[in-house]
Amino acid sequence: MAVPKKKTSKGKRNQRHAVWKAKAGQAAQKALSLGKSILSGRAQGFVYPLDENEDEEN
């Protein structure tokens, strides 16, 4: 089992945490943007299956 040789400093830990948080924010922003483009009908290159029931009803 791998064991760290030295204790990680608080600064390094906080830096890793900040990077992780920033990635989450960017992913959320991208997902929101994609959702808006799909709802507006301007999505390019995003394919999603339509239910057959929806096509029959319309």
PQR file with spaces between the fields and no chain letter, atoms N, CA, C, O and H, PARSE charges and radii, in Angstrom:
ATOM       1  N    MET     1       0.839   -1.174    0.000 -0.4000 1.5000
ATOM       2  CA   MET     1       0.000    0.000    0.000 -0.0000 2.0000
ATOM       3  C    MET     1       0.891    1.247    0.000  0.5500 1.7000
ATOM       4  O    MET     1       1.882    1.313    0.727 -0.5500 1.4000
ATOM       5  N    ALA     2       0.528    2.223   -0.818 -0.4000 1.5000
ATOM       6  CA   ALA     2       1.332    3.440   -0.922 -0.0000 2.0000
ATOM       7  C    ALA     2       1.123    4.336    0.296  0.5500 1.7000
ATOM       8  O    ALA     2      -0.004    4.564    0.737 -0.5500 1.4000
ATOM       9  H    ALA     2      -0.277    2.169   -1.408  0.4000 1.0000
ATOM      10  N    VAL     3       2.226    4.833    0.822 -0.4000 1.5000
ATOM      11  CA   VAL     3       2.180    5.716    1.984 -0.0000 2.0000
ATOM      12  C    VAL     3       2.974    6.980    1.648  0.5500 1.7000
ATOM      13  O    VAL     3       4.106    6.885    1.176 -0.5500 1.4000
ATOM      14  H    VAL     3       3.141    4.648    0.464  0.4000 1.0000
ATOM      15  N    PRO     4       2.391    8.171    1.887 -0.5600 1.5000
ATOM      16  CA   PRO     4       3.140    9.392    1.599  0.2800 2.0000
ATOM      17  C    PRO     4       4.368    9.507    2.496  0.5500 1.7000
ATOM      18  O    PRO     4       4.334    9.122    3.664 -0.5500 1.4000
ATOM      19  N    LYS     5       5.454   10.041    1.937 -0.4000 1.5000
ATOM      20  CA   LYS     5       6.692   10.156    2.701 -0.0000 2.0000
ATOM      21  C    LYS     5       6.664   11.323    3.673  0.5500 1.7000
ATOM      22  O    LYS     5       7.246   11.254    4.755 -0.5500 1.4000
ATOM      23  H    LYS     5       5.482   10.354    0.988  0.4000 1.0000
ATOM      24  N    LYS     6       5.976   12.413    3.278 -0.4000 1.5000
ATOM      25  CA   LYS     6       5.919   13.585    4.136 -0.0000 2.0000
ATOM      26  C    LYS     6       4.491   14.100    4.202  0.5500 1.7000
ATOM      27  O    LYS     6       3.676   13.839    3.318 -0.5500 1.4000
ATOM      28  H    LYS     6       5.503   12.469    2.399  0.4000 1.0000
ATOM      29  N    LYS     7       4.210   14.827    5.254 -0.4000 1.5000
ATOM      30  CA   LYS     7       2.893   15.414    5.403 -0.0000 2.0000
ATOM      31  C    LYS     7       2.704   16.536    4.370  0.5500 1.7000
ATOM      32  O    LYS     7       3.597   17.356    4.155 -0.5500 1.4000
ATOM      33  H    LYS     7       4.872   15.039    5.972  0.4000 1.0000
ATOM      34  N    THR     8       1.533   16.552    3.743 -0.4000 1.5000
ATOM      35  CA   THR     8       1.228   17.596    2.764 -0.0000 2.0000
ATOM      36  C    THR     8       0.884   18.885    3.507  0.5500 1.7000
ATOM      37  O    THR     8       0.149   18.864    4.494 -0.5500 1.4000
ATOM      38  H    THR     8       0.808   15.887    3.917  0.4000 1.0000
ATOM      39  N    SER     9       1.405   19.977    3.037 -0.4000 1.5000
ATOM      40  CA   SER     9       1.169   21.258    3.712 -0.0000 2.0000
ATOM      41  C    SER     9      -0.273   21.719    3.511  0.5500 1.7000
ATOM      42  O    SER     9      -0.951   21.291    2.577 -0.5500 1.4000
ATOM      43  H    SER     9       2.002   19.994    2.235  0.4000 1.0000
ATOM      44  N    LYS    10      -0.724   22.589    4.395 -0.4000 1.5000
ATOM      45  CA   LYS    10      -2.076   23.135    4.289 -0.0000 2.0000
ATOM      46  C    LYS    10      -2.253   23.917    2.996  0.5500 1.7000
ATOM      47  O    LYS    10      -3.321   23.879    2.385 -0.5500 1.4000
ATOM      48  H    LYS    10      -0.173   22.937    5.154  0.4000 1.0000
ATOM      49  N    GLY    11      -1.218   24.619    2.582 -0.4000 1.5000
ATOM      50  CA   GLY    11      -1.295   25.400    1.351 -0.0000 2.0000
ATOM      51  C    GLY    11      -1.517   24.511    0.135  0.5500 1.7000
ATOM      52  O    GLY    11      -2.334   24.825   -0.731 -0.5500 1.4000
ATOM      53  H    GLY    11      -0.350   24.650    3.079  0.4000 1.0000
ATOM      54  N    LYS    12      -0.793   23.412    0.072 -0.4000 1.5000
ATOM      55  CA   LYS    12      -0.935   22.476   -1.048 -0.0000 2.0000
ATOM      56  C    LYS    12      -2.321   21.845   -1.034  0.5500 1.7000
ATOM      57  O    LYS    12      -2.955   21.690   -2.078 -0.5500 1.4000
ATOM      58  H    LYS    12      -0.129   23.158    0.775  0.4000 1.0000
ATOM      59  N    ARG    13      -2.782   21.485    0.152 -0.4000 1.5000
ATOM      60  CA   ARG    13      -4.117   20.910    0.291 -0.0000 2.0000
ATOM      61  C    ARG    13      -5.185   21.895   -0.163  0.5500 1.7000
ATOM      62  O    ARG    13      -6.107   21.532   -0.893 -0.5500 1.4000
ATOM      63  H    ARG    13      -2.267   21.611    1.000  0.4000 1.0000
ATOM      64  N    ASN    14      -5.053   23.144    0.276 -0.4000 1.5000
ATOM      65  CA   ASN    14      -6.024   24.163   -0.105 -0.0000 2.0000
ATOM      66  C    ASN    14      -5.982   24.450   -1.601  0.5500 1.7000
ATOM      67  O    ASN    14      -7.014   24.725   -2.213 -0.5500 1.4000
ATOM      68  H    ASN    14      -4.303   23.439    0.869  0.4000 1.0000
ATOM      69  N    GLN    15      -4.795   24.385   -2.186 -0.4000 1.5000
ATOM      70  CA   GLN    15      -4.646   24.610   -3.620 -0.0000 2.0000
ATOM      71  C    GLN    15      -5.373   23.511   -4.402  0.5500 1.7000
ATOM      72  O    GLN    15      -6.091   23.795   -5.361 -0.5500 1.4000
ATOM      73  H    GLN    15      -3.957   24.161   -1.689  0.4000 1.0000
ATOM      74  N    ARG    16      -5.182   22.268   -3.987 -0.4000 1.5000
ATOM      75  CA   ARG    16      -5.873   21.155   -4.652 -0.0000 2.0000
ATOM      76  C    ARG    16      -7.381   21.304   -4.515  0.5500 1.7000
ATOM      77  O    ARG    16      -8.118   21.067   -5.472 -0.5500 1.4000
ATOM      78  H    ARG    16      -4.599   22.038   -3.208  0.4000 1.0000
ATOM      79  N    HIS    17      -7.840   21.693   -3.341 -0.4000 1.5000
ATOM      80  CA   HIS    17      -9.271   21.876   -3.094 -0.0000 2.0000
ATOM      81  C    HIS    17      -9.826   22.992   -3.975  0.5500 1.7000
ATOM      82  O    HIS    17     -10.927   22.858   -4.510 -0.5500 1.4000
ATOM      83  H    HIS    17      -7.242   21.886   -2.563  0.4000 1.0000
ATOM      84  N    ALA    18      -9.096   24.075   -4.132 -0.4000 1.5000
ATOM      85  CA   ALA    18      -9.544   25.199   -4.960 -0.0000 2.0000
ATOM      86  C    ALA    18      -9.640   24.786   -6.430  0.5500 1.7000
ATOM      87  O    ALA    18     -10.573   25.187   -7.126 -0.5500 1.4000
ATOM      88  H    ALA    18      -8.203   24.183   -3.697  0.4000 1.0000
ATOM      89  N    VAL    19      -8.689   23.995   -6.898 -0.4000 1.5000
ATOM      90  CA   VAL    19      -8.730   23.516   -8.282 -0.0000 2.0000
ATOM      91  C    VAL    19      -9.944   22.624   -8.481  0.5500 1.7000
ATOM      92  O    VAL    19     -10.633   22.732   -9.494 -0.5500 1.4000
ATOM      93  H    VAL    19      -7.931   23.670   -6.332  0.4000 1.0000
ATOM      94  N    TRP    20     -10.210   21.745   -7.526 -0.4000 1.5000
ATOM      95  CA   TRP    20     -11.351   20.845   -7.604 -0.0000 2.0000
ATOM      96  C    TRP    20     -12.656   21.633   -7.647  0.5500 1.7000
ATOM      97  O    TRP    20     -13.549   21.325   -8.437 -0.5500 1.4000
ATOM      98  H    TRP    20      -9.650   21.657   -6.702  0.4000 1.0000
ATOM      99  N    LYS    21     -12.762   22.652   -6.794 -0.4000 1.5000
ATOM     100  CA   LYS    21     -13.967   23.488   -6.764 -0.0000 2.0000
ATOM     101  C    LYS    21     -14.139   24.244   -8.071  0.5500 1.7000
ATOM     102  O    LYS    21     -15.260   24.369   -8.564 -0.5500 1.4000
ATOM     103  H    LYS    21     -12.037   22.902   -6.153  0.4000 1.0000
ATOM     104  N    ALA    22     -13.047   24.753   -8.644 -0.4000 1.5000
ATOM     105  CA   ALA    22     -13.116   25.505   -9.888 -0.0000 2.0000
ATOM     106  C    ALA    22     -13.588   24.616  -11.036  0.5500 1.7000
ATOM     107  O    ALA    22     -14.369   25.060  -11.877 -0.5500 1.4000
ATOM     108  H    ALA    22     -12.136   24.651   -8.244  0.4000 1.0000
ATOM     109  N    LYS    23     -13.126   23.374  -11.081 -0.4000 1.5000
ATOM     110  CA   LYS    23     -13.556   22.443  -12.122 -0.0000 2.0000
ATOM     111  C    LYS    23     -15.051   22.181  -12.020  0.5500 1.7000
ATOM     112  O    LYS    23     -15.732   22.072  -13.040 -0.5500 1.4000
ATOM     113  H    LYS    23     -12.491   23.013  -10.398  0.4000 1.0000
ATOM     114  N    ALA    24     -15.564   22.079  -10.803 -0.4000 1.5000
ATOM     115  CA   ALA    24     -16.989   21.845  -10.612 -0.0000 2.0000
ATOM     116  C    ALA    24     -17.799   23.029  -11.132  0.5500 1.7000
ATOM     117  O    ALA    24     -18.840   22.840  -11.760 -0.5500 1.4000
ATOM     118  H    ALA    24     -15.010   22.168   -9.975  0.4000 1.0000
ATOM     119  N    GLY    25     -17.335   24.228  -10.878 -0.4000 1.5000
ATOM     120  CA   GLY    25     -18.032   25.419  -11.362 -0.0000 2.0000
ATOM     121  C    GLY    25     -18.050   25.504  -12.872  0.5500 1.7000
ATOM     122  O    GLY    25     -19.062   25.871  -13.468 -0.5500 1.4000
ATOM     123  H    GLY    25     -16.489   24.382  -10.368  0.4000 1.0000
ATOM     124  N    GLN    26     -16.925   25.164  -13.494 -0.4000 1.5000
ATOM     125  CA   GLN    26     -16.848   25.188  -14.955 -0.0000 2.0000
ATOM     126  C    GLN    26     -17.766   24.131  -15.564  0.5500 1.7000
ATOM     127  O    GLN    26     -18.414   24.385  -16.579 -0.5500 1.4000
ATOM     128  H    GLN    26     -16.103   24.865  -13.010  0.4000 1.0000
ATOM     129  N    ALA    27     -17.825   22.953  -14.954 -0.4000 1.5000
ATOM     130  CA   ALA    27     -18.688   21.887  -15.462 -0.0000 2.0000
ATOM     131  C    ALA    27     -20.155   22.275  -15.336  0.5500 1.7000
ATOM     132  O    ALA    27     -20.951   21.986  -16.229 -0.5500 1.4000
ATOM     133  H    ALA    27     -17.298   22.746  -14.129  0.4000 1.0000
ATOM     134  N    ALA    28     -20.517   22.923  -14.240 -0.4000 1.5000
ATOM     135  CA   ALA    28     -21.891   23.361  -14.050 -0.0000 2.0000
ATOM     136  C    ALA    28     -22.268   24.421  -15.079  0.5500 1.7000
ATOM     137  O    ALA    28     -23.370   24.394  -15.627 -0.5500 1.4000
ATOM     138  H    ALA    28     -19.870   23.157  -13.514  0.4000 1.0000
ATOM     139  N    GLN    29     -21.364   25.346  -15.340 -0.4000 1.5000
ATOM     140  CA   GLN    29     -21.617   26.399  -16.327 -0.0000 2.0000
ATOM     141  C    GLN    29     -21.794   25.806  -17.722  0.5500 1.7000
ATOM     142  O    GLN    29     -22.668   26.231  -18.478 -0.5500 1.4000
ATOM     143  H    GLN    29     -20.468   25.368  -14.895  0.4000 1.0000
ATOM     144  N    LYS    30     -20.958   24.819  -18.059 -0.4000 1.5000
ATOM     145  CA   LYS    30     -21.041   24.175  -19.372 -0.0000 2.0000
ATOM     146  C    LYS    30     -22.359   23.414  -19.506  0.5500 1.7000
ATOM     147  O    LYS    30     -22.996   23.456  -20.558 -0.5500 1.4000
ATOM     148  H    LYS    30     -20.249   24.474  -17.444  0.4000 1.0000
ATOM     149  N    ALA    31     -22.766   22.723  -18.452 -0.4000 1.5000
ATOM     150  CA   ALA    31     -24.017   21.972  -18.483 -0.0000 2.0000
ATOM     151  C    ALA    31     -25.213   22.907  -18.636  0.5500 1.7000
ATOM     152  O    ALA    31     -26.146   22.602  -19.379 -0.5500 1.4000
ATOM     153  H    ALA    31     -22.248   22.689  -17.597  0.4000 1.0000
ATOM     154  N    LEU    32     -25.193   24.026  -17.950 -0.4000 1.5000
ATOM     155  CA   LEU    32     -26.272   25.003  -18.055 -0.0000 2.0000
ATOM     156  C    LEU    32     -26.343   25.581  -19.462  0.5500 1.7000
ATOM     157  O    LEU    32     -27.431   25.747  -20.014 -0.5500 1.4000
ATOM     158  H    LEU    32     -24.435   24.274  -17.347  0.4000 1.0000
ATOM     159  N    SER    33     -25.196   25.885  -20.038 -0.4000 1.5000
ATOM     160  CA   SER    33     -25.143   26.422  -21.386 -0.0000 2.0000
ATOM     161  C    SER    33     -25.672   25.409  -22.401  0.5500 1.7000
ATOM     162  O    SER    33     -26.410   25.768  -23.319 -0.5500 1.4000
ATOM     163  H    SER    33     -24.312   25.750  -19.589  0.4000 1.0000
ATOM     164  N    LEU    34     -25.293   24.151  -22.233 -0.4000 1.5000
ATOM     165  CA   LEU    34     -25.760   23.106  -23.142 -0.0000 2.0000
ATOM     166  C    LEU    34     -27.263   22.925  -23.014  0.5500 1.7000
ATOM     167  O    LEU    34     -27.961   22.772  -24.017 -0.5500 1.4000
ATOM     168  H    LEU    34     -24.694   23.858  -21.487  0.4000 1.0000
ATOM     169  N    GLY    35     -27.762   22.942  -21.792 -0.4000 1.5000
ATOM     170  CA   GLY    35     -29.208   22.818  -21.581 -0.0000 2.0000
ATOM     171  C    GLY    35     -29.983   23.953  -22.218  0.5500 1.7000
ATOM     172  O    GLY    35     -31.036   23.729  -22.814 -0.5500 1.4000
ATOM     173  H    GLY    35     -27.196   23.066  -20.978  0.4000 1.0000
ATOM     174  N    LYS    36     -29.474   25.162  -22.099 -0.4000 1.5000
ATOM     175  CA   LYS    36     -30.138   26.314  -22.711 -0.0000 2.0000
ATOM     176  C    LYS    36     -30.148   26.201  -24.231  0.5500 1.7000
ATOM     177  O    LYS    36     -31.149   26.522  -24.872 -0.5500 1.4000
ATOM     178  H    LYS    36     -28.618   25.344  -21.615  0.4000 1.0000
ATOM     179  N    SER    37     -29.031   25.744  -24.813 -0.4000 1.5000
ATOM     180  CA   SER    37     -28.964   25.634  -26.267 -0.0000 2.0000
ATOM     181  C    SER    37     -29.893   24.537  -26.782  0.5500 1.7000
ATOM     182  O    SER    37     -30.464   24.661  -27.865 -0.5500 1.4000
ATOM     183  H    SER    37     -28.219   25.483  -24.293  0.4000 1.0000
ATOM     184  N    ILE    38     -30.042   23.465  -26.005 -0.4000 1.5000
ATOM     185  CA   ILE    38     -30.958   22.390  -26.409 -0.0000 2.0000
ATOM     186  C    ILE    38     -32.396   22.884  -26.358  0.5500 1.7000
ATOM     187  O    ILE    38     -33.177   22.610  -27.270 -0.5500 1.4000
ATOM     188  H    ILE    38     -29.578   23.365  -25.125  0.4000 1.0000
ATOM     189  N    LEU    39     -32.750   23.601  -25.311 -0.4000 1.5000
ATOM     190  CA   LEU    39     -34.114   24.104  -25.182 -0.0000 2.0000
ATOM     191  C    LEU    39     -34.451   25.133  -26.256  0.5500 1.7000
ATOM     192  O    LEU    39     -35.595   25.216  -26.703 -0.5500 1.4000
ATOM     193  H    LEU    39     -32.115   23.823  -24.571  0.4000 1.0000
ATOM     194  N    SER    40     -33.468   25.907  -26.664 -0.4000 1.5000
ATOM     195  CA   SER    40     -33.722   26.920  -27.688 -0.0000 2.0000
ATOM     196  C    SER    40     -33.668   26.324  -29.092  0.5500 1.7000
ATOM     197  O    SER    40     -34.082   26.975  -30.051 -0.5500 1.4000
ATOM     198  H    SER    40     -32.539   25.839  -26.301  0.4000 1.0000
ATOM     199  N    GLY    41     -33.162   25.092  -29.228 -0.4000 1.5000
ATOM     200  CA   GLY    41     -33.092   24.445  -30.524 -0.0000 2.0000
ATOM     201  C    GLY    41     -31.854   24.788  -31.321  0.5500 1.7000
ATOM     202  O    GLY    41     -31.782   24.469  -32.508 -0.5500 1.4000
ATOM     203  H    GLY    41     -32.825   24.563  -28.449  0.4000 1.0000
ATOM     204  N    ARG    42     -30.879   25.429  -30.706 -0.4000 1.5000
ATOM     205  CA   ARG    42     -29.661   25.830  -31.417 -0.0000 2.0000
ATOM     206  C    ARG    42     -28.487   24.900  -31.145  0.5500 1.7000
ATOM     207  O    ARG    42     -27.350   25.242  -31.469 -0.5500 1.4000
ATOM     208  H    ARG    42     -30.937   25.689  -29.742  0.4000 1.0000
ATOM     209  N    ALA    43     -28.734   23.740  -30.562 -0.4000 1.5000
ATOM     210  CA   ALA    43     -27.641   22.827  -30.219 -0.0000 2.0000
ATOM     211  C    ALA    43     -27.012   22.263  -31.486  0.5500 1.7000
ATOM     212  O    ALA    43     -27.716   21.774  -32.370 -0.5500 1.4000
ATOM     213  H    ALA    43     -29.658   23.462  -30.299  0.4000 1.0000
ATOM     214  N    GLN    44     -25.694   22.331  -31.572 -0.4000 1.5000
ATOM     215  CA   GLN    44     -24.948   21.798  -32.707 -0.0000 2.0000
ATOM     216  C    GLN    44     -24.103   20.623  -32.224  0.5500 1.7000
ATOM     217  O    GLN    44     -23.300   20.767  -31.303 -0.5500 1.4000
ATOM     218  H    GLN    44     -25.123   22.728  -30.855  0.4000 1.0000
ATOM     219  N    GLY    45     -24.285   19.468  -32.844 -0.4000 1.5000
ATOM     220  CA   GLY    45     -23.455   18.328  -32.522 -0.0000 2.0000
ATOM     221  C    GLY    45     -23.855   17.595  -31.261  0.5500 1.7000
ATOM     222  O    GLY    45     -23.098   16.761  -30.765 -0.5500 1.4000
ATOM     223  H    GLY    45     -24.938   19.351  -33.593  0.4000 1.0000
ATOM     224  N    PHE    46     -25.022   17.888  -30.735 -0.4000 1.5000
ATOM     225  CA   PHE    46     -25.485   17.167  -29.553 -0.0000 2.0000
ATOM     226  C    PHE    46     -26.702   16.353  -29.958  0.5500 1.7000
ATOM     227  O    PHE    46     -27.723   16.914  -30.356 -0.5500 1.4000
ATOM     228  H    PHE    46     -25.637   18.566  -31.137  0.4000 1.0000
ATOM     229  N    VAL    47     -26.598   15.021  -29.858 -0.4000 1.5000
ATOM     230  CA   VAL    47     -27.679   14.138  -30.289 -0.0000 2.0000
ATOM     231  C    VAL    47     -28.271   13.485  -29.051  0.5500 1.7000
ATOM     232  O    VAL    47     -27.545   12.960  -28.207 -0.5500 1.4000
ATOM     233  H    VAL    47     -25.769   14.565  -29.535  0.4000 1.0000
ATOM     234  N    TYR    48     -29.579   13.521  -28.949 -0.4000 1.5000
ATOM     235  CA   TYR    48     -30.243   12.848  -27.851 -0.0000 2.0000
ATOM     236  C    TYR    48     -31.475   12.142  -28.401  0.5500 1.7000
ATOM     237  O    TYR    48     -32.136   12.660  -29.301 -0.5500 1.4000
ATOM     238  H    TYR    48     -30.169   13.948  -29.634  0.4000 1.0000
ATOM     239  N    PRO    49     -31.786   10.968  -27.869 -0.5600 1.5000
ATOM     240  CA   PRO    49     -32.903   10.184  -28.421  0.2800 2.0000
ATOM     241  C    PRO    49     -34.248   10.791  -28.033  0.5500 1.7000
ATOM     242  O    PRO    49     -34.427   11.281  -26.918 -0.5500 1.4000
ATOM     243  N    LEU    50     -35.173   10.749  -28.961 -0.4000 1.5000
ATOM     244  CA   LEU    50     -36.537   11.180  -28.695 -0.0000 2.0000
ATOM     245  C    LEU    50     -37.391    9.948  -28.452  0.5500 1.7000
ATOM     246  O    LEU    50     -37.215    8.930  -29.122 -0.5500 1.4000
ATOM     247  H    LEU    50     -35.028   10.351  -29.867  0.4000 1.0000
ATOM     248  N    ASP    51     -38.306   10.028  -27.509 -0.4000 1.5000
ATOM     249  CA   ASP    51     -39.206    8.907  -27.267 -0.0000 2.0000
ATOM     250  C    ASP    51     -40.167    8.766  -28.437  0.5500 1.7000
ATOM     251  O    ASP    51     -40.628    9.764  -28.991 -0.5500 1.4000
ATOM     252  H    ASP    51     -38.449   10.854  -26.965  0.4000 1.0000
ATOM     253  N    GLU    52     -40.465    7.546  -28.810 -0.4000 1.5000
ATOM     254  CA   GLU    52     -41.391    7.310  -29.918 -0.0000 2.0000
ATOM     255  C    GLU    52     -42.795    7.769  -29.557  0.5500 1.7000
ATOM     256  O    GLU    52     -43.557    8.172  -30.436 -0.5500 1.4000
ATOM     257  H    GLU    52     -40.091    6.735  -28.361  0.4000 1.0000
ATOM     258  N    ASN    53     -43.147    7.713  -28.279 -0.4000 1.5000
ATOM     259  CA   ASN    53     -44.471    8.143  -27.839 -0.0000 2.0000
ATOM     260  C    ASN    53     -44.688    9.627  -28.096  0.5500 1.7000
ATOM     261  O    ASN    53     -45.793   10.040  -28.445 -0.5500 1.4000
ATOM     262  H    ASN    53     -42.528    7.385  -27.565  0.4000 1.0000
ATOM     263  N    GLU    54     -43.654   10.422  -27.930 -0.4000 1.5000
ATOM     264  CA   GLU    54     -43.767   11.858  -28.143 -0.0000 2.0000
ATOM     265  C    GLU    54     -44.056   12.155  -29.613  0.5500 1.7000
ATOM     266  O    GLU    54     -44.850   13.045  -29.916 -0.5500 1.4000
ATOM     267  H    GLU    54     -42.756   10.086  -27.647  0.4000 1.0000
ATOM     268  N    ASP    55     -43.421   11.421  -30.529 -0.4000 1.5000
ATOM     269  CA   ASP    55     -43.632   11.636  -31.946 -0.0000 2.0000
ATOM     270  C    ASP    55     -45.058   11.269  -32.352  0.5500 1.7000
ATOM     271  O    ASP    55     -45.655   11.950  -33.186 -0.5500 1.4000
ATOM     272  H    ASP    55     -42.776   10.698  -30.282  0.4000 1.0000
ATOM     273  N    GLU    56     -45.603   10.218  -31.783 -0.4000 1.5000
ATOM     274  CA   GLU    56     -46.950    9.779  -32.131 -0.0000 2.0000
ATOM     275  C    GLU    56     -48.007   10.754  -31.632  0.5500 1.7000
ATOM     276  O    GLU    56     -49.023   10.968  -32.293 -0.5500 1.4000
ATOM     277  H    GLU    56     -45.119    9.664  -31.105  0.4000 1.0000
ATOM     278  N    GLU    57     -47.765   11.348  -30.457 -0.4000 1.5000
ATOM     279  CA   GLU    57     -48.737   12.283  -29.880 -0.0000 2.0000
ATOM     280  C    GLU    57     -48.784   13.582  -30.657  0.5500 1.7000
ATOM     281  O    GLU    57     -49.852   14.177  -30.800 -0.5500 1.4000
ATOM     282  H    GLU    57     -46.940   11.173  -29.920  0.4000 1.0000
ATOM     283  N    ASN    58     -47.627   14.040  -31.170 -0.4000 1.5000
ATOM     284  CA   ASN    58     -47.584   15.302  -31.893 -0.0000 2.0000
ATOM     285  C    ASN    58     -48.006   15.064  -33.278  0.5500 1.7000
ATOM     286  O    ASN    58     -48.048   15.997  -34.079 -0.5500 1.4000
ATOM     287  H    ASN    58     -46.759   13.557  -31.054  0.4000 1.0000
